[in-house]
Amino acid sequence: MEIITSSKNEKIKNITALLSSKKERDKQGLFVIEGLRIFQDTLKTAPGFIRDIYVSESFLKEHPEEDILFENNGSIRIITVKDSVFNSISQTVTPQGVLCTVEKPEHTLEEILGGTKFLILENIQDPGNLGTMLRTAEAAGVSGIIMSRDCADIYNPKVIRSTMGSVFRMPFVYVQDFTEALRRIKGHGITVYAAYLHGGEAVSGVQFDKKCAIMIGNEGNGLTDGAVAEADKRVFIPMAGQIESLNAAVAAAILMFHGIA
Amino acid sequence: MEIITSSKNEKIKNITALLSSKKERDKQGLFVIEGLRIFQDTLKTAPGFIRDIYVSESFLKEHPEEDILFENNGSIRIITVKDSVFNSISQTVTPQGVLCTVEKPEHTLEEILGGTKFLILENIQDPGNLGTMLRTAEAAGVSGIIMSRDCADIYNPKVIRSTMGSVFRMPFVYVQDFTEALRRIKGHGITVYAAYLHGGEAVSGVQFDKKCAIMIGNEGNGLTDGAVAEADKRVFIPMAGQIESLNAAVAAAILMFHGIA
């Protein structure tokens, strides 16, 4: 059995590269998940996407290799790593001792537009917000997420952590030309509702169409004028107090649970 | 004019202590806010709470002292700090060059219970979640927040950042005895709705009472059995997909905007 004992090992260096660099993730078509919960989730939901499993020696002592192999039918490579080396690549304070390289799930806009309920995101920057939005979208019954290319990278380890496994269950796509994508969405008979602070209808009074998309903009600036101009309707969330805006993931949640769930 | 040129200066060391230690914040009754936006917000909403203002030399060049004094009527001390020293205590990637020590706003449970709409939090651990909940609560029209003593510290710099200024406008209190506090809340004729994953009524069917409180539990474990037992009613948010729970701040937002706003 192969045991990696040095953090200078090529495989370990590659994991560090996949964790830190979007460019590297794009080039290899791979990303990294870490932790027992998401590992088990992935084995259940998307075993075909797992490439290599890295376990610490301590993890292997507590989880015999047969157990892991049993669940993954033996086709996936399991690589053992010295605890200190595992800890050096771990992104968590108390490493659980298991991480995997996983192939990126790929979806096209046309595939996604076969659904009926959508979330459209323009330039969402905070990885925690993006992950929370994926998780909330799954809970609200969204069929797919369409993102402008300047949104944060879903495969960023911080996003992956906050999706709680939704990354394999919620179809999503980054589009190169956002305006053109909005037009194609509308071309499918989908009504686009823009979350907008300055005017439009209060969300409580809006009866969302059966085929609909909720569109949310950047954390600091909201949607661009161009995106708002393409929307069919504008909705806002009435706010008390001196609050100027809600957290983007919170606003998305309120709109999705009103209009979609 | 006093200029601090060393990070070994006692005042600078004290700011570091206030930023990193809850114990120190409790002892001194002070906390730290950083950034132009929250500084201006505080000058407007709660100028009486500001103790000292620390500005970097660069900040002072762009914002003449008269401007700052004019707004704060001259009663607050302004201390200039060398840029490199300011950057060493800053909690942000691109420091704006202004931070303040501020007195903690203090509220009692009785004061808070004069309102009609409440958020009750048990053992919320994530600073970002807690800050987002304060901000969302203000937007939803909540009159006050009651927290178990094991919730994260609101004066933690990460919480302060995500409250976006709500910390001065939203009354809150940490209670020593959570069960006793719940009984006092109910004694005021306030109906307590527990967010509960396992049973109760779906939120969309619930007509929340006029005087009501929404109670949210810990991120990983939800509410304790003891807290649920004290609640008048249990509500849940129906979820699609394979999601086991929502992010705590998202769940709180959906319930507050359904039951309170």
Interface residues (C-beta under 8 A of the other chain):
Chain A: T45 G128 T132 R135 T136 E138 A139 A140 G141 S162 M164 G165 S166 R169 M170 I237 P238 M239 A240 G241 Q242 I243 E244 L246 N247 A249 V250 A253 I254 F257 A261
Chain B: T45 G128 T132 R135 T136 E138 A139 A140 G141 S162 M164 G165 S166 R169 M170 I237 P238 M239 A240 G241 Q242 I243 E244 L246 N247 A249 V250 A253 I254 F257 A261
